[in-house]
Amino acid sequence: MNVHVRSLVLAVVVVSTVLALTTFAIWFERKFAGRMQSRLGPTRVGPVGLLQPVADAFKLMQKESIRPANADWALFNLAPLLAAVCALGAAAVVPLAPGLAAADVDLGVLFVLAIGAVTVLPVFIAGWSSNNKFALLGGMRAIAQSISYEVPLLLAALVPIILSGSMNLSEIVRQQAEGHWIAVWPFFLGIPAFAIFLLAMLAESNRIPFDIPEAESELVAGVTTEYTGMKFALFYLAEYAHTLIASALGAALFLGGWDGPFGPGLHWLLLKTFVLFGSVYWVRWTLLRFRSDQLLRICWTWLVPAGVVLVMGAGAWVAWGPLP
């Protein structure tokens, strides 16, 4: 098969898989939240409510698309589409199984982190173009949060990059698989870096306790206040897809990706991804939202210095530590 045709087919398969998993993830969170709050969650549409996200999508398609009178028409309509495309684009370089990735590029980690950084731009565009003060404040908060937490996220990702000597996600997973490690080796560097990565991932995904751009108690609904119908649904989709892909990235960088004790394969990556995804929503429905000043203080006072120390430790281990 021609390499371009193969890449196109893989891209269609990956995007379709991510969209299907995102639909399931929405159902999972609603059932999970219901259990934590002594509710049933979705029960009526499909077996155990499994088709409720599909019903919600059809409902949103039928809703009127409303635009504020003084909003910037072009940017207001462009922001939801950009948010969804940026969130889905990061899935291209995640290795699903040995030799299976839509785009197995040497700078895969850099590509994912760059896409993750770009996702804040549609959020800010939505806040600016809505001509709504609540939405604008949400957009400004998103910029401050994203710029801040990109730093510890990058520092945490640098640890497996330095230890493996590669920015290729498939190569990082392969090296972990050869050693049969449960987490990136050595553990005293890999596990703290993984913890920082998870915290930064929560902030990048705008999930509680780091969801100050959409704090409904202060900003109504933040940047999505003026959006209705499928435009709102695209932001909703982008948020879940970003969380799902970030969980897959964490599994690949720190938990061995597709490697497992009973033979490597896609099933191990999916299992690890959903464990991380479930932990995100466990935190969401357990903790309270931080204030803006607390959020930034945690980042610059604790996570960034810890990340710098871990990067220095990884460099020292590669230069002077024992061979694995």
TIDO-79671 format. One record per residue (C-alpha): residue in three letters; y, x, z. Coordinates in nm, 2 decimals, always signed. Layout:
BEGIN
r = ALA; py = Y; px = X; pz = Z .
...
This chain:
BEGIN
r = MET; py = +0.00; px = +0.00; pz = +0.00 .
r = ASN; py = +0.35; px = +0.12; pz = -0.09 .
r = VAL; py = +0.53; px = +0.27; pz = +0.22 .
r = HIS; py = +0.83; px = +0.03; pz = +0.18 .
r = VAL; py = +0.61; px = -0.27; pz = +0.14 .
r = ARG; py = +0.41; px = -0.17; pz = +0.45 .
r = SER; py = +0.73; px = -0.12; pz = +0.65 .
r = LEU; py = +0.86; px = -0.47; pz = +0.54 .
r = VAL; py = +0.53; px = -0.64; pz = +0.63 .
r = LEU; py = +0.53; px = -0.46; pz = +0.97 .
r = ALA; py = +0.89; px = -0.56; pz = +1.03 .
r = VAL; py = +0.81; px = -0.93; pz = +0.96 .
r = VAL; py = +0.51; px = -0.92; pz = +1.19 .
r = VAL; py = +0.70; px = -0.75; pz = +1.47 .
r = VAL; py = +1.00; px = -0.99; pz = +1.45 .
r = SER; py = +0.76; px = -1.29; pz = +1.44 .
r = THR; py = +0.57; px = -1.16; pz = +1.73 .
r = VAL; py = +0.88; px = -1.09; pz = +1.94 .
r = LEU; py = +1.01; px = -1.44; pz = +1.86 .
r = ALA; py = +0.68; px = -1.60; pz = +1.96 .
r = LEU; py = +0.66; px = -1.39; pz = +2.28 .
r = THR; py = +1.02; px = -1.48; pz = +2.36 .
r = THR; py = +0.94; px = -1.85; pz = +2.33 .
r = PHE; py = +0.65; px = -1.80; pz = +2.57 .
r = ALA; py = +0.87; px = -1.59; pz = +2.80 .
r = ILE; py = +1.12; px = -1.88; pz = +2.83 .
r = TRP; py = +0.83; px = -2.11; pz = +2.93 .
r = PHE; py = +0.69; px = -1.85; pz = +3.17 .
r = GLU; py = +1.02; px = -1.81; pz = +3.35 .
r = ARG; py = +1.07; px = -2.18; pz = +3.40 .
r = LYS; py = +0.72; px = -2.22; pz = +3.54 .
r = PHE; py = +0.76; px = -1.91; pz = +3.75 .
r = ALA; py = +1.10; px = -2.03; pz = +3.89 .
r = GLY; py = +0.95; px = -2.37; pz = +3.96 .
r = ARG; py = +0.67; px = -2.22; pz = +4.16 .
r = MET; py = +0.92; px = -2.01; pz = +4.36 .
r = GLN; py = +1.13; px = -2.31; pz = +4.43 .
r = SER; py = +0.84; px = -2.56; pz = +4.50 .
r = ARG; py = +0.89; px = -2.74; pz = +4.17 .
r = LEU; py = +0.65; px = -2.80; pz = +3.88 .
r = GLY; py = +0.86; px = -2.67; pz = +3.60 .
r = PRO; py = +0.79; px = -2.79; pz = +3.24 .
r = THR; py = +0.49; px = -3.03; pz = +3.23 .
r = ARG; py = +0.55; px = -3.30; pz = +2.97 .
r = VAL; py = +0.57; px = -3.14; pz = +2.62 .
r = GLY; py = +0.23; px = -2.98; pz = +2.53 .
r = PRO; py = -0.04; px = -2.86; pz = +2.76 .
r = VAL; py = +0.12; px = -2.75; pz = +3.09 .
r = GLY; py = +0.46; px = -2.79; pz = +2.92 .
r = LEU; py = +0.39; px = -2.49; pz = +2.68 .
r = LEU; py = +0.58; px = -2.65; pz = +2.39 .
r = GLN; py = +0.89; px = -2.73; pz = +2.60 .
r = PRO; py = +1.09; px = -2.43; pz = +2.44 .
r = VAL; py = +1.00; px = -2.57; pz = +2.10 .
r = ALA; py = +1.13; px = -2.91; pz = +2.19 .
r = ASP; py = +1.45; px = -2.75; pz = +2.33 .
r = ALA; py = +1.50; px = -2.56; pz = +2.01 .
r = PHE; py = +1.48; px = -2.89; pz = +1.81 .
r = LYS; py = +1.72; px = -3.05; pz = +2.05 .
r = LEU; py = +1.97; px = -2.77; pz = +2.01 .
r = MET; py = +1.95; px = -2.79; pz = +1.63 .
r = GLN; py = +2.06; px = -3.15; pz = +1.65 .
r = LYS; py = +2.36; px = -3.09; pz = +1.87 .
r = GLU; py = +2.71; px = -3.08; pz = +1.73 .
r = SER; py = +2.86; px = -2.73; pz = +1.67 .
r = ILE; py = +3.20; px = -2.73; pz = +1.84 .
r = ARG; py = +3.46; px = -2.47; pz = +1.80 .
r = PRO; py = +3.78; px = -2.45; pz = +2.01 .
r = ALA; py = +4.10; px = -2.53; pz = +1.80 .
r = ASN; py = +4.26; px = -2.18; pz = +1.85 .
r = ALA; py = +3.94; px = -1.97; pz = +1.84 .
r = ASP; py = +3.90; px = -1.70; pz = +1.58 .
r = TRP; py = +3.67; px = -1.88; pz = +1.33 .
r = ALA; py = +3.50; px = -1.57; pz = +1.18 .
r = LEU; py = +3.43; px = -1.38; pz = +1.50 .
r = PHE; py = +3.33; px = -1.69; pz = +1.69 .
r = ASN; py = +3.06; px = -1.77; pz = +1.44 .
r = LEU; py = +2.95; px = -1.41; pz = +1.39 .
r = ALA; py = +2.90; px = -1.32; pz = +1.75 .
r = PRO; py = +2.58; px = -1.52; pz = +1.82 .
r = LEU; py = +2.41; px = -1.39; pz = +1.50 .
r = LEU; py = +2.50; px = -1.03; pz = +1.59 .
r = ALA; py = +2.36; px = -1.07; pz = +1.94 .
r = ALA; py = +2.03; px = -1.19; pz = +1.81 .
r = VAL; py = +2.00; px = -0.93; pz = +1.54 .
r = CYS; py = +2.08; px = -0.64; pz = +1.77 .
r = ALA; py = +1.83; px = -0.76; pz = +2.03 .
r = LEU; py = +1.55; px = -0.79; pz = +1.78 .
r = GLY; py = +1.64; px = -0.46; pz = +1.60 .
r = ALA; py = +1.53; px = -0.25; pz = +1.89 .
r = ALA; py = +1.17; px = -0.37; pz = +1.85 .
r = ALA; py = +1.13; px = -0.17; pz = +1.53 .
r = VAL; py = +1.05; px = +0.16; pz = +1.69 .
r = VAL; py = +0.83; px = +0.04; pz = +1.99 .
r = PRO; py = +0.47; px = +0.17; pz = +1.93 .
r = LEU; py = +0.24; px = -0.13; pz = +1.96 .
r = ALA; py = -0.09; px = +0.06; pz = +1.92 .
r = PRO; py = -0.20; px = +0.41; pz = +1.80 .
r = GLY; py = -0.04; px = +0.46; pz = +1.46 .
r = LEU; py = +0.11; px = +0.11; pz = +1.46 .
r = ALA; py = +0.49; px = +0.08; pz = +1.47 .
r = ALA; py = +0.73; px = -0.09; pz = +1.23 .
r = ALA; py = +0.93; px = +0.24; pz = +1.21 .
r = ASP; py = +0.78; px = +0.55; pz = +1.37 .
r = VAL; py = +1.10; px = +0.77; pz = +1.37 .
r = ASP; py = +1.15; px = +1.10; pz = +1.54 .
r = LEU; py = +1.47; px = +0.97; pz = +1.72 .
r = GLY; py = +1.31; px = +0.64; pz = +1.83 .
r = VAL; py = +1.44; px = +0.66; pz = +2.19 .
r = LEU; py = +1.79; px = +0.73; pz = +2.07 .
r = PHE; py = +1.77; px = +0.44; pz = +1.82 .
r = VAL; py = +1.66; px = +0.19; pz = +2.10 .
r = LEU; py = +1.93; px = +0.31; pz = +2.34 .
r = ALA; py = +2.20; px = +0.29; pz = +2.07 .
r = ILE; py = +2.09; px = -0.06; pz = +1.98 .
r = GLY; py = +2.10; px = -0.15; pz = +2.34 .
r = ALA; py = +2.45; px = -0.02; pz = +2.38 .
r = VAL; py = +2.57; px = -0.21; pz = +2.07 .
r = THR; py = +2.45; px = -0.55; pz = +2.21 .
r = VAL; py = +2.75; px = -0.56; pz = +2.44 .
r = LEU; py = +2.98; px = -0.58; pz = +2.14 .
r = PRO; py = +2.88; px = -0.94; pz = +2.03 .
r = VAL; py = +2.92; px = -1.04; pz = +2.39 .
r = PHE; py = +3.27; px = -0.91; pz = +2.40 .
r = ILE; py = +3.35; px = -1.05; pz = +2.06 .
r = ALA; py = +3.23; px = -1.39; pz = +2.18 .
r = GLY; py = +3.46; px = -1.37; pz = +2.49 .
r = TRP; py = +3.76; px = -1.26; pz = +2.29 .
r = SER; py = +3.72; px = -1.50; pz = +2.00 .
r = SER; py = +3.67; px = -1.81; pz = +2.22 .
r = ASN; py = +4.03; px = -1.83; pz = +2.33 .
r = ASN; py = +3.91; px = -1.91; pz = +2.68 .
r = LYS; py = +4.01; px = -1.72; pz = +2.99 .
r = PHE; py = +3.67; px = -1.76; pz = +3.15 .
r = ALA; py = +3.50; px = -1.63; pz = +2.84 .
r = LEU; py = +3.74; px = -1.34; pz = +2.81 .
r = LEU; py = +3.68; px = -1.24; pz = +3.17 .
r = GLY; py = +3.31; px = -1.25; pz = +3.11 .
r = GLY; py = +3.35; px = -1.03; pz = +2.81 .
r = MET; py = +3.55; px = -0.77; pz = +3.00 .
r = ARG; py = +3.30; px = -0.77; pz = +3.28 .
r = ALA; py = +3.02; px = -0.72; pz = +3.02 .
r = ILE; py = +3.20; px = -0.41; pz = +2.88 .
r = ALA; py = +3.25; px = -0.26; pz = +3.23 .
r = GLN; py = +2.89; px = -0.33; pz = +3.33 .
r = SER; py = +2.74; px = -0.20; pz = +3.00 .
r = ILE; py = +2.94; px = +0.12; pz = +2.99 .
r = SER; py = +2.86; px = +0.19; pz = +3.35 .
r = TYR; py = +2.48; px = +0.12; pz = +3.34 .
r = GLU; py = +2.43; px = +0.29; pz = +3.01 .
r = VAL; py = +2.48; px = +0.62; pz = +3.19 .
r = PRO; py = +2.19; px = +0.59; pz = +3.44 .
r = LEU; py = +1.97; px = +0.42; pz = +3.18 .
r = LEU; py = +2.02; px = +0.73; pz = +2.95 .
r = LEU; py = +1.96; px = +0.97; pz = +3.23 .
r = ALA; py = +1.64; px = +0.80; pz = +3.33 .
r = ALA; py = +1.51; px = +0.79; pz = +2.97 .
r = LEU; py = +1.59; px = +1.17; pz = +2.94 .
r = VAL; py = +1.33; px = +1.25; pz = +3.20 .
r = PRO; py = +1.02; px = +1.16; pz = +2.99 .
r = ILE; py = +1.20; px = +1.30; pz = +2.68 .
r = ILE; py = +1.25; px = +1.64; pz = +2.85 .
r = LEU; py = +0.90; px = +1.64; pz = +2.99 .
r = SER; py = +0.74; px = +1.55; pz = +2.66 .
r = GLY; py = +0.97; px = +1.75; pz = +2.44 .
r = SER; py = +1.02; px = +1.46; pz = +2.20 .
r = MET; py = +1.23; px = +1.16; pz = +2.13 .
r = ASN; py = +0.96; px = +0.99; pz = +1.93 .
r = LEU; py = +0.82; px = +0.70; pz = +2.14 .
r = SER; py = +0.47; px = +0.74; pz = +1.98 .
r = GLU; py = +0.46; px = +1.11; pz = +2.08 .
r = ILE; py = +0.57; px = +1.03; pz = +2.44 .
r = VAL; py = +0.29; px = +0.77; pz = +2.47 .
r = ARG; py = +0.04; px = +1.01; pz = +2.31 .
r = GLN; py = +0.11; px = +1.28; pz = +2.56 .
r = GLN; py = +0.08; px = +1.05; pz = +2.85 .
r = ALA; py = -0.25; px = +0.91; pz = +2.70 .
r = GLU; py = -0.39; px = +1.26; pz = +2.67 .
r = GLY; py = -0.35; px = +1.32; pz = +3.04 .
r = HIS; py = -0.46; px = +0.97; pz = +3.13 .
r = TRP; py = -0.16; px = +0.94; pz = +3.37 .
r = ILE; py = -0.07; px = +0.60; pz = +3.53 .
r = ALA; py = +0.30; px = +0.70; pz = +3.49 .
r = VAL; py = +0.49; px = +0.98; pz = +3.33 .
r = TRP; py = +0.39; px = +1.32; pz = +3.47 .
r = PRO; py = +0.49; px = +1.48; pz = +3.71 .
r = PHE; py = +0.50; px = +1.17; pz = +3.93 .
r = PHE; py = +0.77; px = +1.28; pz = +4.17 .
r = LEU; py = +1.01; px = +1.29; pz = +3.87 .
r = GLY; py = +0.86; px = +1.01; pz = +3.66 .
r = ILE; py = +0.84; px = +0.73; pz = +3.93 .
r = PRO; py = +1.21; px = +0.77; pz = +4.06 .
r = ALA; py = +1.33; px = +0.78; pz = +3.70 .
r = PHE; py = +1.13; px = +0.46; pz = +3.63 .
r = ALA; py = +1.29; px = +0.29; pz = +3.93 .
r = ILE; py = +1.64; px = +0.38; pz = +3.80 .
r = PHE; py = +1.54; px = +0.27; pz = +3.45 .
r = LEU; py = +1.43; px = -0.07; pz = +3.59 .
r = LEU; py = +1.76; px = -0.12; pz = +3.77 .
r = ALA; py = +1.97; px = -0.02; pz = +3.47 .
r = MET; py = +1.75; px = -0.25; pz = +3.25 .
r = LEU; py = +1.83; px = -0.54; pz = +3.48 .
r = ALA; py = +2.20; px = -0.47; pz = +3.44 .
r = GLU; py = +2.18; px = -0.42; pz = +3.06 .
r = SER; py = +1.99; px = -0.75; pz = +3.03 .
r = ASN; py = +2.25; px = -0.94; pz = +3.24 .
r = ARG; py = +1.98; px = -1.06; pz = +3.48 .
r = ILE; py = +2.05; px = -1.16; pz = +3.84 .
r = PRO; py = +2.15; px = -0.98; pz = +4.06 .
r = PHE; py = +2.35; px = -0.80; pz = +3.77 .
r = ASP; py = +2.46; px = -1.11; pz = +3.57 .
r = ILE; py = +2.84; px = -1.09; pz = +3.65 .
r = PRO; py = +2.93; px = -1.15; pz = +3.28 .
r = GLU; py = +2.78; px = -1.50; pz = +3.31 .
r = ALA; py = +2.84; px = -1.58; pz = +3.68 .
r = GLU; py = +2.85; px = -1.96; pz = +3.67 .
r = SER; py = +3.00; px = -1.98; pz = +4.02 .
r = GLU; py = +3.31; px = -1.80; pz = +3.90 .
r = LEU; py = +3.32; px = -1.81; pz = +3.51 .
r = VAL; py = +3.15; px = -2.15; pz = +3.43 .
r = ALA; py = +2.91; px = -1.98; pz = +3.18 .
r = GLY; py = +3.10; px = -1.67; pz = +3.09 .
r = VAL; py = +3.11; px = -1.58; pz = +2.72 .
r = THR; py = +2.89; px = -1.88; pz = +2.63 .
r = THR; py = +3.13; px = -2.13; pz = +2.78 .
r = GLU; py = +3.26; px = -2.26; pz = +2.44 .
r = TYR; py = +2.93; px = -2.23; pz = +2.25 .
r = THR; py = +2.71; px = -2.53; pz = +2.17 .
r = GLY; py = +2.39; px = -2.61; pz = +1.97 .
r = MET; py = +2.22; px = -2.32; pz = +1.79 .
r = LYS; py = +2.50; px = -2.08; pz = +1.86 .
r = PHE; py = +2.43; px = -2.11; pz = +2.23 .
r = ALA; py = +2.06; px = -2.08; pz = +2.16 .
r = LEU; py = +2.10; px = -1.75; pz = +1.97 .
r = PHE; py = +2.27; px = -1.60; pz = +2.28 .
r = TYR; py = +1.99; px = -1.74; pz = +2.49 .
r = LEU; py = +1.73; px = -1.59; pz = +2.25 .
r = ALA; py = +1.90; px = -1.25; pz = +2.25 .
r = GLU; py = +1.90; px = -1.23; pz = +2.63 .
r = TYR; py = +1.53; px = -1.30; pz = +2.65 .
r = ALA; py = +1.44; px = -1.08; pz = +2.36 .
r = HIS; py = +1.65; px = -0.79; pz = +2.50 .
r = THR; py = +1.47; px = -0.82; pz = +2.83 .
r = LEU; py = +1.13; px = -0.84; pz = +2.67 .
r = ILE; py = +1.19; px = -0.54; pz = +2.44 .
r = ALA; py = +1.34; px = -0.34; pz = +2.73 .
r = SER; py = +1.02; px = -0.41; pz = +2.93 .
r = ALA; py = +0.81; px = -0.28; pz = +2.63 .
r = LEU; py = +1.03; px = +0.03; pz = +2.61 .
r = GLY; py = +0.98; px = +0.09; pz = +2.99 .
r = ALA; py = +0.61; px = +0.06; pz = +2.94 .
r = ALA; py = +0.61; px = +0.31; pz = +2.65 .
r = LEU; py = +0.84; px = +0.56; pz = +2.82 .
r = PHE; py = +0.69; px = +0.56; pz = +3.17 .
r = LEU; py = +0.36; px = +0.37; pz = +3.19 .
r = GLY; py = +0.16; px = +0.51; pz = +2.90 .
r = GLY; py = +0.23; px = +0.23; pz = +2.65 .
r = TRP; py = -0.09; px = +0.13; pz = +2.46 .
r = ASP; py = -0.31; px = +0.36; pz = +2.67 .
r = GLY; py = -0.56; px = +0.21; pz = +2.91 .
r = PRO; py = -0.89; px = +0.28; pz = +3.09 .
r = PHE; py = -1.11; px = +0.07; pz = +2.86 .
r = GLY; py = -0.98; px = +0.20; pz = +2.53 .
r = PRO; py = -0.62; px = +0.20; pz = +2.39 .
r = GLY; py = -0.48; px = -0.09; pz = +2.21 .
r = LEU; py = -0.21; px = -0.35; pz = +2.18 .
r = HIS; py = -0.35; px = -0.55; pz = +2.47 .
r = TRP; py = -0.25; px = -0.27; pz = +2.72 .
r = LEU; py = +0.11; px = -0.26; pz = +2.60 .
r = LEU; py = +0.14; px = -0.64; pz = +2.62 .
r = LEU; py = -0.01; px = -0.64; pz = +2.97 .
r = LYS; py = +0.23; px = -0.37; pz = +3.10 .
r = THR; py = +0.52; px = -0.54; pz = +2.92 .
r = PHE; py = +0.46; px = -0.87; pz = +3.08 .
r = VAL; py = +0.41; px = -0.71; pz = +3.43 .
r = LEU; py = +0.76; px = -0.56; pz = +3.40 .
r = PHE; py = +0.90; px = -0.88; pz = +3.25 .
r = GLY; py = +0.75; px = -1.08; pz = +3.54 .
r = SER; py = +0.90; px = -0.83; pz = +3.79 .
r = VAL; py = +1.25; px = -0.89; pz = +3.63 .
r = TYR; py = +1.22; px = -1.26; pz = +3.69 .
r = TRP; py = +1.08; px = -1.21; pz = +4.04 .
r = VAL; py = +1.39; px = -1.02; pz = +4.13 .
r = ARG; py = +1.61; px = -1.28; pz = +3.95 .
r = TRP; py = +1.48; px = -1.57; pz = +4.16 .
r = THR; py = +1.47; px = -1.37; pz = +4.48 .
r = LEU; py = +1.80; px = -1.19; pz = +4.52 .
r = LEU; py = +2.17; px = -1.30; pz = +4.51 .
r = ARG; py = +2.43; px = -1.19; pz = +4.27 .
r = PHE; py = +2.63; px = -0.87; pz = +4.35 .
r = ARG; py = +3.01; px = -0.87; pz = +4.34 .
r = SER; py = +3.17; px = -0.67; pz = +4.05 .
r = ASP; py = +3.28; px = -0.40; pz = +4.28 .
r = GLN; py = +2.94; px = -0.37; pz = +4.45 .
r = LEU; py = +2.77; px = -0.36; pz = +4.11 .
r = LEU; py = +2.98; px = -0.07; pz = +3.99 .
r = ARG; py = +2.96; px = +0.11; pz = +4.32 .
r = ILE; py = +2.58; px = +0.11; pz = +4.31 .
r = CYS; py = +2.59; px = +0.26; pz = +3.96 .
r = TRP; py = +2.84; px = +0.54; pz = +4.01 .
r = THR; py = +2.76; px = +0.62; pz = +4.38 .
r = TRP; py = +2.38; px = +0.61; pz = +4.37 .
r = LEU; py = +2.22; px = +0.58; pz = +4.03 .
r = VAL; py = +2.42; px = +0.83; pz = +3.83 .
r = PRO; py = +2.39; px = +1.12; pz = +4.08 .
r = ALA; py = +2.02; px = +1.04; pz = +4.13 .
r = GLY; py = +1.97; px = +1.04; pz = +3.75 .
r = VAL; py = +2.15; px = +1.38; pz = +3.71 .
r = VAL; py = +1.93; px = +1.53; pz = +3.98 .
r = LEU; py = +1.61; px = +1.40; pz = +3.81 .
r = VAL; py = +1.72; px = +1.53; pz = +3.47 .
r = MET; py = +1.79; px = +1.87; pz = +3.63 .
r = GLY; py = +1.45; px = +1.86; pz = +3.80 .
r = ALA; py = +1.28; px = +1.77; pz = +3.46 .
r = GLY; py = +1.45; px = +2.07; pz = +3.30 .
r = ALA; py = +1.35; px = +2.30; pz = +3.58 .
r = TRP; py = +0.99; px = +2.18; pz = +3.57 .
r = VAL; py = +0.97; px = +2.24; pz = +3.19 .
r = ALA; py = +1.12; px = +2.59; pz = +3.23 .
r = TRP; py = +0.93; px = +2.71; pz = +3.54 .
r = GLY; py = +0.67; px = +2.45; pz = +3.64 .
r = PRO; py = +0.30; px = +2.48; pz = +3.59 .
r = LEU; py = +0.15; px = +2.35; pz = +3.26 .
r = PRO; py = -0.01; px = +2.00; pz = +3.28 .
